[in-house]
Amino acid sequence: MVLLSSSPKWPTLPEYFHDWALVDVETSGLRPGRDRVLSLAILTLDAQGNRTGEFATLLNPGCDPGAVHIHGLTPDRLAGAPTFEEIAPQVGALLSSRVLVAHNAQFDYDFLAHEFAHVRSWVPVSRRLCTLALNRLVGPPTPDLKLGTLAAHYGVRQEKAHDAQDDVRVLSGILRGSLSAAGQLGLALPLLECPPRQDYRPYVPKTPCAFRNPGRLESGGPLVQGMKVAITGGTRISREELVARSVAAGLNMMTSVSGQTSVVVTNDTGTGSAKLKRAEDAGVPLVDEPTYLRLLETVQPGQSKGAARQRAAAETPADVPCALPASTPTVPAQRTATPTESVVAADQPLTGRRVLVLGGTHDEAVEARARAVALGASAAVNLSASVSDVVVLPGGEVDRRMSRIAALGLRVYDAGWLLAPTTPPMASSARIAVGNRPDTAAVLVRGGVLDLSGTGTAWTVAAAWRQQTACDVDVVAFAVDAHEQVAGDEDFVFYGAPEHPDGTVRLATDGPTEQAVTADLERLPLEVHRVVIAAAIDGAATFADVGAIEITATCGIGAAPTARATLDAATTERTMILAELYRRGEGWRLRAVGQGYDHGLADLARGYGVDVAE
């Protein structure tokens, strides 16, 4: 058993040599672009970890400072502070050509990006590193991964929580310890290119349409609230005014055309635009602008989404197997497990252990991981400090991680060990050692269910895959009703629209091989019956190229995982339903699904009712 150093040194691995800009912000709220930065601290380090610069300031946000009881920044304290526009050049100079580092880095990066957007500029950062994501890979023996907990683990004194200047000083110590631990494990840093597939601009709220789509506009018939309307080509009145009038009338304005579009407004049917071609192919009716304006004067009442879906929910059993999109799955659907069946029993011989499987064919590795889970272990997809045992199948002995495993003194077995495992007991003390702290997360088998409870209501389901994965994997989410349909396109959260307009469902990208969906269950509208979380592969690769995907469920940022599941039965599939959060009576449940499909993300989204353009 190899102990991790209690006084970590700056690693000497060349791939860890970067100029760093450590950042912490205190904000008026939790939504970048809408809320503002109140306090900012930056600490710069060179590639050897030497301090090269420091900057800290309060900021006058020009708005209510929000939760003063948390950050202590009252309007009086902020009144004489500079605005972000005044300090933007200095901040830009400190960030430029450096890797931005923060704990929960997407939060800090997004706030900075939107602040720069407010002053008509952009954040000069090309890559970022999240110390929270890095420590999820490291897997230190700590009860959680919160900033204060990691500070204590790495021997850093925290003087004042929620103070940007102190937090960034603490972060420097956590970075040093995290890099040292990652170096011992031979981990690649989860550096993420910025921005992550989206443009940043000042927050512009979008009001979702409150009515269900009643279908196509009939010849000679009226417009009905909830109809999906697209506009193409030039218009006599401004496009913005036409859209505003339509939204005010209760229509759902779309930027693309599909089979679910109710009508397309155009003044020139001969332009041959892509929207007109799709409308023709799908049989969508066309009207000109004068006709549309007359119809806008007599829009008929529509059916409220909430009322319809609450009736449907009342008529539908609360705990039924998931109704996936209409398509022939290539992985057989699993029945719904009962609470006693869904979690691996606590008296299994490998309960509390983390098992990493190396080598073997795809089927052999799947079988070994499934056997480990059946024995009570959780199946790791990467080498981390939480791994307690390693199973080496044929070919695994040449895996590049074997040298690290040997240096760390981890227990190594062949496949036969899983037939009758014998293991030394896990240590009960909280010694800082590799593989020495039992994994307390519930282990879900495929199809398994767990009741969600706890002090918070914002649950995060994170998906991670092996660091050697060459293809891109995108995690997405659908907020669906009892009929497994989205109410509108805004209920599809993906890399191009990473947050629902009301902020209840958000996508975070913490590294090249980890993405997470957070759902604020308490704030979700009653008509949302489930939040379906899926993964899709970009390009021609399949899940056989990706291998196992591990999902973890946590309640709160940096909290210890409540549940884990490893999903790796897929081979030829390009999309997979990973998990779902769904209502059960007055509460919520998590189901590990693992349902794969050969089609791509567009077809998956259409199955849930998303209006996807070709």
C-alpha positions, 0 to 999 in steps of 0.5 A: 500500500503506497501512501500519497504524500502529505506534503505534495511537491510540484510534479515534474511531468512535462505534460503538466508544465503550463502557465496558470491563472487561478481564478475565483469569483463571488457572484450575485446569483448562479446564472452567468449572463443574468447575474453579475460578478461582485468580487474577483481574485486571480493568482498567476503561477509559472510552470514550476508553481512559482507565484508570478502575479496577484490581483483582487478587487470588489466590483460594482455590478450595477444590480442587487448583490443577491445572497449577502448572507453568503458572501457578505458583499452589501451594496454599501461595500460595493458602492465605490468599487470599479465596474468590470469594464474598468478592470477588463484590460488588466484581467485580460492581461493576467488571463492571456496565454495561461490555463484558467484554473478554478474549482467548478471551473465552468461556473467561473469561466462562464461568468467571466466570459459573460462579463467580457461579453457585456463590455463587447469583448471576449475572455482571452482563455484558450484552455481551462482546468477544473480542480473539481473534475481533476479530483474526480479523476484522482479519487482522493480518500475524502468524504467529498470534493468540496473546496474546504475538504480538499484544502484539509486533505492537501494540508492547506489552511482555509481562513475565510470561505466565500472570500475570493482572495482567500479561496484563490490562495487555497486553490493554489495549494489544492492545485499543487496537491492535485497535480502531485496525486495525478502525477503518481497515478499517471493521469492526463490532465482534463484540460478543456478547450474554451469556450466549450462549443457555444458563443457567449453573449449577454443574457437574453431570456427566452419565454417558452411557449405555454401551449401544446402544438395543435398540429398543422394550420388547416386551409381556411382555418385559424391559427391556434395557440401553440402552433409552431411557426417558421419565417423565411425570406424578407418581410414587410415589417421587421422580422423582430416585430413579427416574431414579437407579435406572434409570441404575444399571441401564444405561438411557438416561433421556430428557427427551423422547419420539420414535420412538426412545423404548423405553418411557414410564413414566406412572401416568395415561394420561389426562393428555393431556401432550405426552409421552403424545401423542407416545408415542401418535403414535409407537406407543411402549409405556406402562407404569405405575410398579409395572410399571416397578419390577418390570422394573427388577429384571431388566434384561437385559444390553445391547450395549456401544456401544464393542464394536459400533462397533469391530467396525463400524469394523473392517469398514468402509473407513477412507476412504469418502465421508461418509454423510449423513443420509437425505434428498435433498440439494439440492447434489450430493455430491462424491467424496472427494478424494485428498490431492494433489487436495484442496489447491490447488496451490502453483504457481497464480498466486494462491497465498498471496493473499486475494481479496474479491469484491463485488457481482454476483448470487449465481451470479456471486459464487459463480463468481468465488470458485470461480475465485479458489480454483481459481487458488490464492487463498483467498476472503475473506468480510469485508474484513480486513488479510489481503485482498490483492485485490478483485474488483468485479462489477456493483453492487459499486462501491456497496458501503459497503466500497469507500471503505475499500478505496480508502483502504487502497490495495488492488488492485481488479479487474473479473471479467475479471482472474480469467481471466488474473490478473497480480499484483505479487509478495507481499512476503517481509518481515514489514512491517506492511501491509494485504494484504502477508503471504502466506496460508500456510493450505492452501486446500481445495476443496469435497470436499477432504481434508487430513491433520491433524498437529501438536504438539497434538491439539485441533483447532478448526474455525471458521465465519464469515460476512459481518458484514452477515448479518441472520439467525441461524446456529447451528453444531452438531456430531455425534460419530458412529460408523461408521454415522453415528449418535450413541451418545446425545443427548449426542453432539449439541453445539449452543447448548443443550448446548455441551459433550459431557459428557466435554469432548471436543467443545465449541462456542464462540460468539465473535461474531454471525458466528463460531462454532467447534467444538473436538474433542480428537481424542486423547481421543475414544473409539475408537467415535467415527468422525467429528465432523460439523460443520454450520450451521443457519439459524434461521427462514425464511431460507436460505443464499442470504441468508447467502452464503459461509461460510468455515471455518478449521481450527487446532490450538490456541487462537490458532494460525495456520490450517492450512486454509481453505475457502469454501462458498457453493454453497447457495441454498434450503438451511436446513442445511449440513454444513460439514466433518468430522473423521474417522479415517484409520488411526491419524490424523485427516483434515479434509474440507470438505463443503459439503452443503446440505439444505432441511430444518431442524436438527431433521430433520438431527439426527434423521438422525444418530439424535438423539432430538429432541422435536417 
